[in-house]
Amino acid sequence: MHTNAAWRRVLARHVVPLSRRVSLTPWTLAHDGRSFFATVYSPSFSGVARIDVPTGRIARIKAFPDPTNDQADGAFGGRRLVWSEYHGFDSFDDFTVWSWDSWTGKLQQIGAATRTADGRLWPSPWRQPDVRGGIATWTQGVGPDGQMAVHAFDLRSGRDRVVRVGHALGSFLFTDHVVAWPESRTSGGVTTTRTASAITGKPVRVPRALGALRGVGWLATDGRRIAYPNASFTSLWWAPSLGAKPRRIVAARGYDHIDNSVQIGGRYVGFGIQPRVFLGDTKTRRYVQISAHSGWTRLDARSLVVLYATGSKALDARAPIAFVPLRNLPPLPACR
């Protein structure tokens, strides 16, 4: 499938001019239809910032201690931005967790990687923190044999609650303060999904949409809907609510696979079958290729961001970024 001509025109018209001048890596939207949060690498500032698309303004939030080796990824909950600041490009084990209150401007470190008695870092799973309803969550290594702690941090009270220690993977949040994570009985085993109250830490009933998942290590959610690649990464699955049974909406072919870049924004799902990037409409059951040469999407209920790959490994490489309000998207063409 090739990019539809109407889609090429819309995406080209919505390339962010700032992205042609400054190295930006977008990782979550601001839910206001006009801005996103990104890592910025430039001679004058390298760190976490909010990018206002219409004006091109860079609102600095936190500078990196080491611009050459630091990177970030996280989520925005409507008021608070929460992210992991990763130190080094060799692994995701060395990190600190930060929150920023967009109402008050308060910046706070709320977590950090755990070390052994002799100073080595415990390995942690790769997944950025999630934030919803005033709660932040992340999973980090705390012991031998792949022992992980699932954190639920109340950003209003400042209380950090560990809701689970086990063979867990990256955690995420649903509405009503429910934290979820994949977990296996043994290190490297087949995972099932566990859920708990982020307020009390007590287990809660696993929603129907997650009950049958086996071996699924990555799941995207907007708090109410879910999308994920299956355990073999050969198909993309979707549930329009936590009470619905997931259904397959896309199947990869041959040696292709659905990667972990799945995103949800209302009825739309962004996903990658690298090097191609796609956007799907769960209502019409259609999808369109939006990049043929790598990259990824970021989505919320109002906007689509597409980051195009540059082919350069330079830290300050500039990649074009398209920022498109969902209302401006053309209809998805029929799949052939």
Secondary structure as GFF3:
##gff-version 3
##sequence-region A 1 336
A	DSSP	alpha_helix	5	13	.	.	.	ID=ss1
A	DSSP	three_ten_helix	17	20	.	.	.	ID=ss2
A	DSSP	beta_strand	23	29	.	.	.	ID=ss3
A	DSSP	beta_strand	35	41	.	.	.	ID=ss4
A	DSSP	beta_strand	46	52	.	.	.	ID=ss5
A	DSSP	beta_strand	57	63	.	.	.	ID=ss6
A	DSSP	beta_strand	70	76	.	.	.	ID=ss7
A	DSSP	beta_strand	80	87	.	.	.	ID=ss8
A	DSSP	beta_strand	95	101	.	.	.	ID=ss9
A	DSSP	beta_strand	107	112	.	.	.	ID=ss10
A	DSSP	beta_strand	130	132	.	.	.	ID=ss11
A	DSSP	beta_strand	135	143	.	.	.	ID=ss12
A	DSSP	beta_strand	147	154	.	.	.	ID=ss13
A	DSSP	beta_strand	160	168	.	.	.	ID=ss14
A	DSSP	beta_strand	172	174	.	.	.	ID=ss15
A	DSSP	beta_strand	178	184	.	.	.	ID=ss16
A	DSSP	beta_strand	192	197	.	.	.	ID=ss17
A	DSSP	alpha_helix	208	211	.	.	.	ID=ss18
A	DSSP	beta_strand	220	221	.	.	.	ID=ss19
A	DSSP	beta_strand	226	229	.	.	.	ID=ss20
A	DSSP	beta_strand	235	239	.	.	.	ID=ss21
A	DSSP	beta_strand	247	251	.	.	.	ID=ss22
A	DSSP	beta_strand	263	265	.	.	.	ID=ss23
A	DSSP	beta_strand	268	273	.	.	.	ID=ss24
A	DSSP	beta_strand	276	281	.	.	.	ID=ss25
A	DSSP	beta_strand	286	291	.	.	.	ID=ss26
A	DSSP	beta_strand	295	299	.	.	.	ID=ss27
A	DSSP	beta_strand	303	308	.	.	.	ID=ss28
A	DSSP	beta_strand	321	325	.	.	.	ID=ss29
A	DSSP	three_ten_helix	326	328	.	.	.	ID=ss30
###
